[in-house]
Amino acid sequence: METYTYVNIFETKGLEYLLLICFLVLFIFFVRYLNAADKPS
């Protein structure tokens, strides 16, 4: 009996794109936070 199953690479594309967009948005906010922390208020 074959226990190995092939994974369709296109099944998870939507989730991967959502994770990538969330990461990029959080990265932008993180960089803006670091730049704001350097300036004296």
All heavy atoms as TSV, in Angstrom:
chain	resi	resn	atom	element	x	y	z
A	1	MET	N	N	0.848	-1.186	0.000
A	1	MET	CA	C	0.000	0.000	0.000
A	1	MET	C	C	0.894	1.250	0.000
A	1	MET	O	O	1.850	1.329	0.752
A	1	MET	CB	C	-0.905	0.013	1.234
A	1	MET	CG	C	-1.813	1.232	1.274
A	1	MET	SD	S	-2.893	1.248	2.701
A	1	MET	CE	C	-4.086	0.068	2.158
A	2	GLU	N	N	0.535	2.182	-0.862
A	2	GLU	CA	C	1.302	3.423	-0.979
A	2	GLU	C	C	0.862	4.402	0.099
A	2	GLU	O	O	-0.302	4.787	0.168
A	2	GLU	CB	C	1.065	4.024	-2.372
A	2	GLU	CG	C	1.857	5.265	-2.652
A	2	GLU	CD	C	3.313	4.973	-2.999
A	2	GLU	OE1	O	3.604	3.838	-3.420
A	2	GLU	OE2	O	4.128	5.881	-2.845
A	3	THR	N	N	1.786	4.821	0.974
A	3	THR	CA	C	1.437	5.760	2.040
A	3	THR	C	C	1.819	7.183	1.685
A	3	THR	O	O	1.421	8.111	2.361
A	3	THR	CB	C	2.147	5.371	3.349
A	3	THR	OG1	O	3.555	5.362	3.125
A	3	THR	CG2	C	1.681	3.997	3.810
A	4	TYR	N	N	2.616	7.383	0.649
A	4	TYR	CA	C	3.043	8.724	0.253
A	4	TYR	C	C	1.962	9.352	-0.621
A	4	TYR	O	O	1.476	8.732	-1.560
A	4	TYR	CB	C	4.361	8.648	-0.522
A	4	TYR	CG	C	4.885	10.006	-0.931
A	4	TYR	CD1	C	5.539	10.820	-0.022
A	4	TYR	CD2	C	4.708	10.467	-2.219
A	4	TYR	CE1	C	6.012	12.050	-0.390
A	4	TYR	CE2	C	5.173	11.705	-2.603
A	4	TYR	CZ	C	5.825	12.492	-1.688
A	4	TYR	OH	O	6.287	13.719	-2.061
A	5	THR	N	N	1.578	10.572	-0.271
A	5	THR	CA	C	0.582	11.281	-1.079
A	5	THR	C	C	1.206	12.542	-1.655
A	5	THR	O	O	1.982	13.226	-0.980
A	5	THR	CB	C	-0.652	11.672	-0.235
A	5	THR	OG1	O	-0.212	12.501	0.838
A	5	THR	CG2	C	-1.352	10.445	0.321
A	6	TYR	N	N	0.862	12.817	-2.882
A	6	TYR	CA	C	1.370	14.025	-3.521
A	6	TYR	C	C	0.578	15.235	-3.047
A	6	TYR	O	O	-0.630	15.170	-2.890
A	6	TYR	CB	C	1.269	13.894	-5.039
A	6	TYR	CG	C	2.200	12.859	-5.600
A	6	TYR	CD1	C	1.766	11.587	-5.920
A	6	TYR	CD2	C	3.546	13.171	-5.793
A	6	TYR	CE1	C	2.621	10.641	-6.425
A	6	TYR	CE2	C	4.421	12.226	-6.289
A	6	TYR	CZ	C	3.956	10.971	-6.610
A	6	TYR	OH	O	4.820	10.036	-7.092
A	7	VAL	N	N	1.273	16.323	-2.823
A	7	VAL	CA	C	0.634	17.534	-2.343
A	7	VAL	C	C	0.495	18.492	-3.516
A	7	VAL	O	O	1.462	18.752	-4.233
A	7	VAL	CB	C	1.460	18.185	-1.208
A	7	VAL	CG1	C	0.830	19.497	-0.764
A	7	VAL	CG2	C	1.593	17.229	-0.043
A	8	ASN	N	N	-0.714	19.003	-3.695
A	8	ASN	CA	C	-0.941	19.991	-4.731
A	8	ASN	C	C	-0.417	21.338	-4.246
A	8	ASN	O	O	-0.870	21.848	-3.224
A	8	ASN	CB	C	-2.442	20.064	-5.039
A	8	ASN	CG	C	-2.739	20.962	-6.199
A	8	ASN	OD1	O	-1.817	21.517	-6.823
A	8	ASN	ND2	N	-4.015	21.127	-6.510
A	9	ILE	N	N	0.543	21.916	-4.963
A	9	ILE	CA	C	1.154	23.157	-4.503
A	9	ILE	C	C	0.206	24.333	-4.632
A	9	ILE	O	O	0.437	25.378	-4.038
A	9	ILE	CB	C	2.466	23.446	-5.261
A	9	ILE	CG1	C	2.200	23.638	-6.744
A	9	ILE	CG2	C	3.490	22.358	-5.014
A	9	ILE	CD1	C	3.388	24.171	-7.516
A	10	PHE	N	N	-0.872	24.187	-5.402
A	10	PHE	CA	C	-1.797	25.295	-5.603
A	10	PHE	C	C	-2.904	25.344	-4.559
A	10	PHE	O	O	-3.673	26.286	-4.524
A	10	PHE	CB	C	-2.410	25.216	-6.996
A	10	PHE	CG	C	-1.382	25.315	-8.084
A	10	PHE	CD1	C	-1.011	24.200	-8.805
A	10	PHE	CD2	C	-0.770	26.521	-8.358
A	10	PHE	CE1	C	-0.058	24.294	-9.802
A	10	PHE	CE2	C	0.190	26.624	-9.347
A	10	PHE	CZ	C	0.544	25.504	-10.071
A	11	GLU	N	N	-2.995	24.338	-3.679
A	11	GLU	CA	C	-4.049	24.323	-2.676
A	11	GLU	C	C	-3.806	25.341	-1.572
A	11	GLU	O	O	-4.743	25.878	-1.003
A	11	GLU	CB	C	-4.165	22.930	-2.048
A	11	GLU	CG	C	-4.740	21.895	-2.985
A	11	GLU	CD	C	-4.786	20.523	-2.356
A	11	GLU	OE1	O	-4.188	20.360	-1.279
A	11	GLU	OE2	O	-5.396	19.632	-2.940
A	12	THR	N	N	-2.552	25.636	-1.272
A	12	THR	CA	C	-2.237	26.506	-0.146
A	12	THR	C	C	-1.796	27.899	-0.588
A	12	THR	O	O	-1.341	28.680	0.231
A	12	THR	CB	C	-1.123	25.880	0.702
A	12	THR	OG1	O	0.025	25.689	-0.121
A	12	THR	CG2	C	-1.572	24.559	1.290
A	13	LYS	N	N	-1.937	28.221	-1.871
A	13	LYS	CA	C	-1.448	29.512	-2.342
A	13	LYS	C	C	-2.174	30.673	-1.676
A	13	LYS	O	O	-1.550	31.679	-1.339
A	13	LYS	CB	C	-1.599	29.627	-3.862
A	13	LYS	CG	C	-0.520	28.910	-4.611
A	13	LYS	CD	C	0.803	29.583	-4.408
A	13	LYS	CE	C	1.879	28.905	-5.219
A	13	LYS	NZ	N	3.192	29.400	-4.936
A	14	GLY	N	N	-3.473	30.584	-1.472
A	14	GLY	CA	C	-4.210	31.678	-0.854
A	14	GLY	C	C	-3.719	31.972	0.548
A	14	GLY	O	O	-3.500	33.124	0.924
A	15	LEU	N	N	-3.521	30.934	1.339
A	15	LEU	CA	C	-3.030	31.101	2.711
A	15	LEU	C	C	-1.617	31.667	2.716
A	15	LEU	O	O	-1.293	32.527	3.527
A	15	LEU	CB	C	-3.071	29.761	3.437
A	15	LEU	CG	C	-2.577	29.768	4.881
A	15	LEU	CD1	C	-3.453	30.681	5.734
A	15	LEU	CD2	C	-2.568	28.365	5.437
A	16	GLU	N	N	-0.783	31.200	1.810
A	16	GLU	CA	C	0.587	31.710	1.755
A	16	GLU	C	C	0.608	33.189	1.391
A	16	GLU	O	O	1.390	33.951	1.956
A	16	GLU	CB	C	1.403	30.909	0.753
A	16	GLU	CG	C	1.678	29.492	1.222
A	16	GLU	CD	C	2.380	28.668	0.167
A	16	GLU	OE1	O	2.674	29.217	-0.911
A	16	GLU	OE2	O	2.636	27.488	0.419
A	17	TYR	N	N	-0.237	33.598	0.461
A	17	TYR	CA	C	-0.292	35.006	0.091
A	17	TYR	C	C	-0.806	35.859	1.251
A	17	TYR	O	O	-0.300	36.961	1.475
A	17	TYR	CB	C	-1.160	35.219	-1.148
A	17	TYR	CG	C	-0.476	34.814	-2.436
A	17	TYR	CD1	C	-1.139	34.040	-3.383
A	17	TYR	CD2	C	0.832	35.190	-2.691
A	17	TYR	CE1	C	-0.520	33.674	-4.560
A	17	TYR	CE2	C	1.465	34.823	-3.857
A	17	TYR	CZ	C	0.784	34.070	-4.797
A	17	TYR	OH	O	1.403	33.702	-5.949
A	18	LEU	N	N	-1.794	35.365	1.993
A	18	LEU	CA	C	-2.279	36.116	3.148
A	18	LEU	C	C	-1.200	36.259	4.212
A	18	LEU	O	O	-1.034	37.331	4.800
A	18	LEU	CB	C	-3.511	35.429	3.745
A	18	LEU	CG	C	-4.801	35.568	2.949
A	18	LEU	CD1	C	-5.905	34.743	3.601
A	18	LEU	CD2	C	-5.213	37.022	2.858
A	19	LEU	N	N	-0.460	35.195	4.465
A	19	LEU	CA	C	0.625	35.274	5.443
A	19	LEU	C	C	1.703	36.247	4.983
A	19	LEU	O	O	2.253	37.006	5.793
A	19	LEU	CB	C	1.231	33.886	5.668
A	19	LEU	CG	C	0.363	32.918	6.458
A	19	LEU	CD1	C	1.003	31.538	6.478
A	19	LEU	CD2	C	0.148	33.424	7.860
A	20	LEU	N	N	2.014	36.250	3.692
A	20	LEU	CA	C	3.029	37.160	3.176
A	20	LEU	C	C	2.579	38.609	3.303
A	20	LEU	O	O	3.363	39.476	3.728
A	20	LEU	CB	C	3.311	36.833	1.709
A	20	LEU	CG	C	4.340	37.720	1.017
A	20	LEU	CD1	C	5.704	37.550	1.661
A	20	LEU	CD2	C	4.394	37.410	-0.460
A	21	ILE	N	N	1.323	38.893	2.988
A	21	ILE	CA	C	0.815	40.266	3.103
A	21	ILE	C	C	0.822	40.714	4.557
A	21	ILE	O	O	1.233	41.841	4.863
A	21	ILE	CB	C	-0.596	40.354	2.485
A	21	ILE	CG1	C	-0.504	40.182	0.974
A	21	ILE	CG2	C	-1.271	41.667	2.834
A	21	ILE	CD1	C	-1.843	40.016	0.291
A	22	CYS	N	N	0.401	39.845	5.465
A	22	CYS	CA	C	0.411	40.201	6.895
A	22	CYS	C	C	1.833	40.455	7.376
A	22	CYS	O	O	2.076	41.399	8.132
A	22	CYS	CB	C	-0.227	39.097	7.718
A	22	CYS	SG	S	-2.002	38.949	7.471
A	23	PHE	N	N	2.781	39.637	6.948
A	23	PHE	CA	C	4.162	39.829	7.352
A	23	PHE	C	C	4.702	41.161	6.847
A	23	PHE	O	O	5.367	41.895	7.581
A	23	PHE	CB	C	5.029	38.679	6.834
A	23	PHE	CG	C	6.493	38.879	7.099
A	23	PHE	CD1	C	7.005	38.672	8.362
A	23	PHE	CD2	C	7.338	39.297	6.086
A	23	PHE	CE1	C	8.355	38.865	8.618
A	23	PHE	CE2	C	8.692	39.501	6.327
A	23	PHE	CZ	C	9.190	39.275	7.600
A	24	LEU	N	N	4.413	41.506	5.590
A	24	LEU	CA	C	4.922	42.758	5.033
A	24	LEU	C	C	4.315	43.962	5.739
A	24	LEU	O	O	5.010	44.942	6.025
A	24	LEU	CB	C	4.642	42.813	3.531
A	24	LEU	CG	C	5.472	41.849	2.680
A	24	LEU	CD1	C	5.024	41.920	1.228
A	24	LEU	CD2	C	6.950	42.139	2.803
A	25	VAL	N	N	3.014	43.902	6.054
A	25	VAL	CA	C	2.366	45.013	6.759
A	25	VAL	C	C	2.958	45.170	8.148
A	25	VAL	O	O	3.277	46.281	8.583
A	25	VAL	CB	C	0.834	44.797	6.807
A	25	VAL	CG1	C	0.173	45.771	7.757
A	25	VAL	CG2	C	0.252	44.928	5.409
A	26	LEU	N	N	3.127	44.073	8.868
A	26	LEU	CA	C	3.717	44.154	10.200
A	26	LEU	C	C	5.167	44.615	10.139
A	26	LEU	O	O	5.621	45.344	11.021
A	26	LEU	CB	C	3.624	42.796	10.898
A	26	LEU	CG	C	2.214	42.393	11.321
A	26	LEU	CD1	C	2.231	40.976	11.884
A	26	LEU	CD2	C	1.655	43.363	12.329
A	27	PHE	N	N	5.890	44.229	9.115
A	27	PHE	CA	C	7.271	44.665	8.966
A	27	PHE	C	C	7.344	46.171	8.735
A	27	PHE	O	O	8.213	46.848	9.292
A	27	PHE	CB	C	7.935	43.917	7.801
A	27	PHE	CG	C	9.378	44.263	7.620
A	27	PHE	CD1	C	10.326	43.785	8.504
A	27	PHE	CD2	C	9.780	45.069	6.573
A	27	PHE	CE1	C	11.665	44.105	8.347
A	27	PHE	CE2	C	11.113	45.400	6.405
A	27	PHE	CZ	C	12.058	44.915	7.291
A	28	ILE	N	N	6.427	46.710	7.937
A	28	ILE	CA	C	6.394	48.158	7.703
A	28	ILE	C	C	6.120	48.897	9.004
A	28	ILE	O	O	6.778	49.896	9.322
A	28	ILE	CB	C	5.355	48.497	6.625
A	28	ILE	CG1	C	5.839	47.987	5.268
A	28	ILE	CG2	C	5.090	49.991	6.571
A	28	ILE	CD1	C	4.799	48.074	4.182
A	29	PHE	N	N	5.132	48.435	9.786
A	29	PHE	CA	C	4.847	49.079	11.066
A	29	PHE	C	C	6.029	48.963	12.025
A	29	PHE	O	O	6.326	49.892	12.777
A	29	PHE	CB	C	3.590	48.484	11.708
A	29	PHE	CG	C	2.320	49.006	11.115
A	29	PHE	CD1	C	1.435	48.150	10.485
A	29	PHE	CD2	C	2.013	50.348	11.179
A	29	PHE	CE1	C	0.264	48.632	9.935
A	29	PHE	CE2	C	0.840	50.846	10.642
A	29	PHE	CZ	C	-0.036	49.985	10.012
A	30	PHE	N	N	6.721	47.839	12.004
A	30	PHE	CA	C	7.886	47.645	12.871
A	30	PHE	C	C	9.013	48.616	12.509
A	30	PHE	O	O	9.624	49.227	13.385
A	30	PHE	CB	C	8.367	46.193	12.766
A	30	PHE	CG	C	9.562	45.895	13.619
A	30	PHE	CD1	C	9.464	45.885	14.996
A	30	PHE	CD2	C	10.788	45.604	13.037
A	30	PHE	CE1	C	10.566	45.603	15.793
A	30	PHE	CE2	C	11.898	45.329	13.818
A	30	PHE	CZ	C	11.781	45.325	15.197
A	31	VAL	N	N	9.284	48.792	11.230
A	31	VAL	CA	C	10.322	49.717	10.789
A	31	VAL	C	C	9.938	51.148	11.145
A	31	VAL	O	O	10.774	51.931	11.601
A	31	VAL	CB	C	10.573	49.560	9.278
A	31	VAL	CG1	C	11.457	50.684	8.748
A	31	VAL	CG2	C	11.203	48.206	8.985
A	32	ARG	N	N	8.670	51.507	10.969
A	32	ARG	CA	C	8.226	52.852	11.329
A	32	ARG	C	C	8.342	53.075	12.835
A	32	ARG	O	O	8.696	54.171	13.281
A	32	ARG	CB	C	6.790	53.083	10.866
A	32	ARG	CG	C	6.672	53.174	9.346
A	32	ARG	CD	C	5.264	53.374	8.907
A	32	ARG	NE	N	4.811	54.693	9.329
A	32	ARG	CZ	C	3.567	55.147	9.194
A	32	ARG	NH1	N	2.649	54.369	8.644
A	32	ARG	NH2	N	3.246	56.347	9.594
A	33	TYR	N	N	8.066	52.049	13.621
A	33	TYR	CA	C	8.209	52.147	15.080
A	33	TYR	C	C	9.673	52.352	15.473
A	33	TYR	O	O	9.985	53.163	16.333
A	33	TYR	CB	C	7.644	50.887	15.742
A	33	TYR	CG	C	7.951	50.804	17.210
A	33	TYR	CD1	C	7.264	51.586	18.132
A	33	TYR	CD2	C	8.933	49.926	17.684
A	33	TYR	CE1	C	7.546	51.515	19.487
A	33	TYR	CE2	C	9.217	49.843	19.029
A	33	TYR	CZ	C	8.525	50.640	19.929
A	33	TYR	OH	O	8.820	50.563	21.263
A	34	LEU	N	N	10.568	51.630	14.826
A	34	LEU	CA	C	11.993	51.786	15.140
A	34	LEU	C	C	12.487	53.163	14.744
A	34	LEU	O	O	13.290	53.768	15.461
A	34	LEU	CB	C	12.811	50.711	14.432
A	34	LEU	CG	C	12.659	49.285	14.979
A	34	LEU	CD1	C	13.511	48.335	14.169
A	34	LEU	CD2	C	13.014	49.222	16.441
A	35	ASN	N	N	12.033	53.700	13.633
A	35	ASN	CA	C	12.450	55.031	13.207
A	35	ASN	C	C	11.888	56.097	14.135
A	35	ASN	O	O	12.548	57.086	14.401
A	35	ASN	CB	C	12.012	55.300	11.767
A	35	ASN	CG	C	12.857	54.532	10.785
A	35	ASN	OD1	O	13.988	54.178	11.068
A	35	ASN	ND2	N	12.297	54.261	9.623
A	36	ALA	N	N	10.673	55.925	14.641
A	36	ALA	CA	C	10.079	56.885	15.548
A	36	ALA	C	C	10.764	56.836	16.906
A	36	ALA	O	O	10.823	57.847	17.604
A	36	ALA	CB	C	8.587	56.623	15.687
A	37	ALA	N	N	11.267	55.696	17.303
A	37	ALA	CA	C	11.925	55.563	18.606
A	37	ALA	C	C	13.271	56.277	18.612
A	37	ALA	O	O	13.746	56.688	19.678
A	37	ALA	CB	C	12.117	54.093	18.945
A	38	ASP	N	N	13.887	56.475	17.459
A	38	ASP	CA	C	15.172	57.150	17.408
A	38	ASP	C	C	15.044	58.661	17.593
A	38	ASP	O	O	15.957	59.294	18.090
A	38	ASP	CB	C	15.863	56.865	16.065
A	38	ASP	CG	C	16.269	55.403	15.953
A	38	ASP	OD1	O	16.375	54.744	16.999
A	38	ASP	OD2	O	16.472	54.939	14.818
A	39	LYS	N	N	13.916	59.239	17.202
A	39	LYS	CA	C	13.737	60.682	17.283
A	39	LYS	C	C	13.350	61.110	18.704
A	39	LYS	O	O	12.492	60.484	19.325
A	39	LYS	CB	C	12.649	61.128	16.310
A	39	LYS	CG	C	12.966	60.850	14.869
A	39	LYS	CD	C	11.827	61.253	13.968
A	39	LYS	CE	C	12.108	60.897	12.532
A	39	LYS	NZ	N	10.962	61.169	11.668
A	40	PRO	N	N	13.958	62.142	19.233
A	40	PRO	CA	C	13.532	62.635	20.550
A	40	PRO	C	C	12.199	63.343	20.435
A	40	PRO	O	O	11.944	64.090	19.500
A	40	PRO	CB	C	14.638	63.613	20.956
A	40	PRO	CG	C	15.244	64.037	19.664
A	40	PRO	CD	C	15.100	62.882	18.717
A	41	SER	N	N	11.322	63.141	21.407
A	41	SER	CA	C	9.995	63.767	21.340
A	41	SER	C	C	9.870	64.933	22.307
A	41	SER	O	O	10.524	65.024	23.286
A	41	SER	CB	C	8.914	62.752	21.635
A	41	SER	OG	O	9.185	62.086	22.850
